């Protein structure tokens, strides 16, 4: 499906209107200029410069090692490739937990130095003070509840969250709190579909799900997973639309073979 090139830039207001009108929101991750340009042209409404760059770009086991400077580098690259999508940037681990002033400083750096449009941070009531301070400074904030990967060592597992009544109750309370203190949207990761549907119905702001069923206002996936560039990560919620790992592997082997057999370059490929 071709996308109207005249469509204006996506804003938080447009996302809110999409929820009201029942239009689903498509969100994907991006970490570099070239990929961001393709995804933006395809018509994705939101591009997340995720701290998942720590995994898929840098090869770390968790999202914890990535720094604020590295997030700003990735965000700057993405912003230069975008003309339409809303660009949201993850605040990295350690930049907002327990110190709302540090959270605001990190958010301002991201906005000023990268040109991004919003920030995202994980957690509910525990980070409410940071969210309030950032929002009051005029920076849009996207929340993130459920499985929060920056807390992986606290959880000890990447399993589904909020299956038990107490945790589900807290998630519902946190979602309402995040809306109340000014978040424009909330990501809900790896929670029961019925719970995600209930939370979505209780909120005025849009919800974005990943492993949270279909009855949310939008979906997000890691682009490298969707395209099959990664091959070992196989959660139930992931649909691979391509197998680029195999295709790139074969293309590279063909190139190596052509170089060694002097099939490349041919007469038309030289000066």
N, C-alpha and C positions, 0 to 999 in steps of 0.2 A: 504494500500500500504506500503510495507516495504521500509525502507530508507537505502541506502548504508552507512554502518558504516565507510567506508574509505573516505567519502566526507570530504574535508578539512574545516577548520573553516571559517565561513562566515565573510567577511570583507566588508568595505564600497566599495572597488573596485569591489567585486563580485556583490553587490547590483546595482552598476552602470552598470555593464555588463548585469545584468538581465533586466534592463530597455531597454538597446539598443537592446537586443534580444527578447523583448516582453514577457519575462517570469514574471509572477505575483509573488509578494513578500507577504509571510504570516507572520504576526506579532501579537503577543499576549502579555498580561501582565503576570508578574510573581513576586512574593514577597517572596518566600521561596524555600528552597533546594529541597524538595520532588516534588513539582509541576514543578519546573524548569527542573528537571531531566526527567520527563515524557514528557513535551512539547518539550524539546531538542531532545529526542529520536524519537518523532513523526516526526521531520523534520522541525519545525518552523524556518524560517530564522532569525527573530529578536525577542528578548524578551525585552519588555519594563518594567523596574522597575518603574511603574508609581506612581505619587503622589496620584493616585486613591487608593493606600494602606490606605490613610487617611479615605476613605469611607468604603471599603470592609474589611479591616483588623482591623481598629481601631474604626469604627462606627461613625465617624464624619459626619456632614451634608455636609461639603464642603472639598475641598482639601487643604484649607489654613492652618490648624493647624499643619500638619506634618512638622517635623524639619529636618535639614540636617543630624544630627546624626542618626535619625530614617531611613532616606533614605539610608544612608551608611550601616546600619545594614541589611536592606532588600536586598540591592544590593550585599553585601558580601555573603549572604545566597544563592542568585540566582547564582552567579558566580561559587560557589562551586558545583552546580548541572549541569553545562553546559560544554559540550566538543565541540560543533559545532556552536551554535547560536551566533549572535552578541548581546551583552547585552548593552542596552541603558538605562540611568538613568535620570529621571526628576530632574531638579534643583527645589527645593521647593520654594514656595512663600517667597519673602523677601531676597532671596540669590543672586539675580542678577538685580533686578529692580533699575535703577538709580545709580548704582555704579559698574562700570566695574571691578574694582579691587576686590571687594567682589565676583563678579561673577567668576572671574578667580580663586580666592582662593577656593571657593566652588567646582569648577570643578576639581581642582588639588586634593583636599581632596578625592572626589569621586573616581577618577582614582587611586590614590595611595592606599587608604585604602580598597577599595572594589575589585579592579582588573577589573572593568568594562571597556568597550571599547569605550563608547561615552556618551555624555550628550544631553539632550533635554530641550529647554526652549521655553516659549510661547511669541508670539508677533512679530511685524515687525520692522519698522523703529525706534520704541521707544526703542528697546533693541539692535539695530545694533552695538552700541559701545561695549557692553558686548560680543556679538557674535564674533566680530572682534578680540577682545583681547584674547578670549578663543581659537579661531582657530589659531591665530598667536603663541600661546604657544604649539601648537601641539595636541590639544584635538579636536577630531571630534565632530561636533555639528549637531543635527537634529533640524530643526525649527518646529513651530506649529502655524498655522493660522486658522481663522474662529472662531468657538466657543472656547474660551480659558478659561477653568474652573476657573483658578486662578483669573480671572477678573469678577467673577459672581456677585459681589456686584456692580460693575460698570455697567454691562449689565442689572442686575435685573431679568434676565430670562435665561433659558437654550434653548430658541427657536432657530430656524434656523438663521444663520448669513448670511450677504452679499446678501440679497434678493434685497435690494435697490441699485441703480446704483452707488452712491457715495462710499458705503462700498465695493461693488464688485470691483470698480476701484482701491481702496486702497489695497485690497487683492491681486490683480494682480500685482500691483507695488511692494508690500512687498515681494511677492514670487520671483520676479526677483531680488530684492535687496538681499534677503537671499542667493540666489544662487551666486550672485556676490561677496558677502563677505565671502563665503566659506562653507555654510551649505552643507552637503553631501546628505540630504534628507529633505522633509518637510511633516509633518502630516497636513492634512486639515480636520477639524472636523465640521460636521453638516452645510454644505453649499450646495446650489443647485447643482445637478449633472452636469448640463451644464457648470456651472462656473468651477467646479473641472476639467472637461474634457478640457476646454479651457486652464486653468493654466497648467495642465499636459503636454499638447501639446507644450506649450511655454517654458518649462524648459528642460534642459539637465539632471538634477538630478531627481531621483525617487520621486514620491509622494505617500503617504500612506493615504488612506481615512478611515474615520469613519463617517458614515452617509453622504457620499459624492459621492454616486453612484459607478458604475462599471468601469468607464473610467479613473481610476487612475492606478498607477503602483503596488499598493498593498493594503491590508486591515489590519486593527487592530481592535480587540475587547478586552474588559476586560474579562479575562478568567472566572472569577466568574459569569459573566453574560451569557457567551456562554454555560457554564456547568449547568446553572440553580441553582447555589448555592444561588445567590440572587433571589428574587421572586417578589419584588415590582417595580423594574426598568423595564419598558416596552416600550422603544422608538421604532419607526418604523424600524430603521436600524438594530435592534438586532434580530438575529436568535439564538434561544436556541437549542443546539444540544443534551442536556440531561436535565433531571429534577432532579438534585442531591438533591435539597432541600427535595423533597418528599421521595426520596430513602434513604437518610441519616436519615430522620425522622422515617421512617418505620423500618430501621435496628436498630436504637437506641431503639425504642419501643419494638422490638423483644428481644433485649438483656436484657432490664429491666424485661420483662416478664419471660425470662428464668432464670434470677438470682433469682427472687422472688419465682418461682415455683421449684427451685433447679434443673432445667433442664440443667443449666450451672454452673460449669463444669461437664461433664460426666466422666465415668471411664477412657476414653482415653485421657482426657484433664487434668489429674493430675499425680503426681509422686508418 
